[in-house]
Amino acid sequence: MKVLVDTSVWSLALRRKSVAHDAAVIELRDLIKELRVQMIGPVRQEILSGIPSKSQFLELRETLRAFPDLELTVGDYELAAEFFDAGRKRGIQGSNTDFLICALSKRHEMPIFTTDKDFVLFRKHLPITLHTPRSAG
């Protein structure tokens, strides 16, 4: 089964040094080896935004091109908006990308791999599942 990887995991693995033994980074490497990683355009954009130098941007862009984007539909954006509104009614804040990830998770019955604690809260109110690194239990 594919796993939808959130920006937080990519950022941890690609932008930071000295995390080689982090459970999330190890799990991402394993998922890549197993060809189970799923990328979406908005996550790609978040990862590539704010790169300090053109050469770093180009290198990271090339690395990420190994992961094709899951096609998004009108229904995905509509469901993301429904999730956003449902969350807001419960006092839950999140980004448009976060709720789009949740919509795709539901539509594709695909777990979300994230280190963002907001998704734990989203899971209490939205029909999503989260992926747990196997080394973390």
Buried (B, 14 or more C-beta within 10 A) or exposed (E): EBBBBBBBBBBBBBEEEEBEEBBBBBBBEBBBEEEBBBBBEBBBEBBBEEBEEEEEBEEBEEEBEEBEEBEBEEEBBEBBBBBBEBBEEEEBEBBEBBBBBBBBBBBBEBBBBBBBEBBEBBBEBBEBEBBEBEEEE
